[in-house]
Amino acid sequence: MINDIAAYLKSNPYPGRGIIVGRSADGKQAYALYFIMGRSANSRNRVFAYTEDGIRTKACDPSKMEDPSLVIYHPARFFEGALVLTNGDQTDTVRDALAEGGDFRSALDTRKFEPDAPNYTPRISALLHADGSYELSLLKSLEGDPACCVRSYFSYDKPKSGLGHIVHTYEGDGSPLPSFLGEPRMVPVSGSLEEYAALVWEALNEDNKVSLYACAIDLEHGGKSNLIFNKYQEVE
């Protein structure tokens, strides 16, 4: 089933953090998007900022940051033509493993869901290869039981033009927050990077959305385009 991305996101007021990876309609580019949302003041006190090899989260107002442990990290890092995209510090786990000759799955086999009881937020991760193939991962607790980590891996070796997959942390709002269920969901990929990123950004719940990062990789020449949307502004 292919889910209309705008309708899909609008139907969920709190998908949490999400990753979309796919191929442009003309087949010439790979797209990767990552968004974050927040309900607490600490989660909303953030922006995305560019780094030499990707992006990182920053506090809008450092004086109001309560606990940086799960909210300040590098969501995106490029490594030798590949893009590692995650919702936590496992970005570094995967990037470091690749640098040492390891792979996506073995790197994430060393990690588990976030220690934020009672939600035990899933760790979601993606590895977009230079040829446009990609891998997705979901690490979550077993029905909210922290004694068991369920690790799911999905590999897409020949992505279709105009299609992608989305994975996000929560099925919706709640207490505790319900974890994402099943496998990544198929969504259409359309338009330019700017148009697609704007479509996703506008579909996210206005009260809860915080930031969005979007990247396009030219599959023939390897060139990259990047965009950032931030709802909040840094305090000077």
WOQUIQUI-V564091 format. One record per residue. OMEGA is omega in whole degrees, 0 to 359 (* if undefined). NEAR is the number of other C-alpha atoms within 8 Angstrom. Layout:
# WOQUIQUI-V564091
<<OMEGA;NEAR> <OMEGA;NEAR>>
This chain:
# WOQUIQUI-V564091
<<177;4> <183;7> <173;10> <191;8> <181;9> <180;9> <180;9> <182;9> <180;13> <181;10> <183;6> <182;11> <182;11> <173;11> <177;14> <175;11> <186;12> <178;15> <172;16> <176;12> <179;14> <183;16> <181;17> <184;16> <179;11> <177;7> <186;10> <183;10> <169;12> <179;14> <173;14> <180;12> <176;13> <178;14> <175;12> <177;11> <181;14> <175;11> <181;7> <178;6> <181;7> <179;10> <181;10> <182;11> <185;12> <170;14> <169;15> <177;14> <180;9> <171;7> <181;7> <184;5> <180;8> <177;11> <172;13> <172;13> <178;13> <174;9> <173;11> <179;11> <183;10> <181;6> <181;4> <179;7> <184;10> <182;5> <184;7> <193;7> <182;5> <183;8> <179;9> <184;11> <176;9> <180;13> <185;16> <173;13> <174;14> <177;10> <177;10> <176;4> <179;8> <178;10> <173;13> <185;16> <182;13> <180;15> <179;12> <183;12> <173;10> <170;11> <181;16> <178;9> <181;10> <180;13> <181;11> <178;8> <178;12> <180;10> <181;8> <178;6> <180;6> <181;9> <184;9> <186;11> <182;7> <177;8> <184;12> <173;11> <179;8> <184;6> <177;8> <180;12> <182;12> <183;9> <184;6> <180;7> <3;5> <184;6> <185;11> <184;13> <178;13> <169;14> <178;15> <185;15> <176;14> <171;14> <178;12> <182;13> <183;10> <180;11> <178;5> <173;13> <182;12> <178;12> <177;12> <180;12> <176;12> <177;13> <183;14> <178;14> <178;14> <179;10> <178;4> <179;8> <183;7> <179;8> <184;6> <175;7> <177;11> <181;9> <180;10> <181;7> <182;9> <183;8> <182;8> <188;8> <178;6> <182;6> <179;11> <177;9> <178;11> <180;13> <177;14> <180;14> <177;11> <171;12> <180;13> <190;12> <188;14> <175;14> <180;13> <179;11> <179;11> <178;6> <357;6> <180;6> <181;11> <182;11> <175;11> <182;10> <173;5> <183;4> <178;6> <184;8> <183;10> <181;11> <176;12> <174;11> <187;13> <175;9> <176;9> <178;7> <181;10> <181;8> <182;9> <179;11> <179;12> <178;8> <179;9> <182;11> <181;9> <181;8> <180;10> <181;11> <187;12> <182;6> <190;4> <183;11> <183;12> <182;14> <176;14> <175;14> <178;12> <182;13> <172;12> <178;12> <177;12> <187;11> <178;12> <186;5> <177;5> <178;9> <184;7> <171;8> <183;7> <177;8> <174;9> <171;10> <176;9> <178;10> <184;8> <183;10> <177;7> <175;8> <181;5> <*;2>>
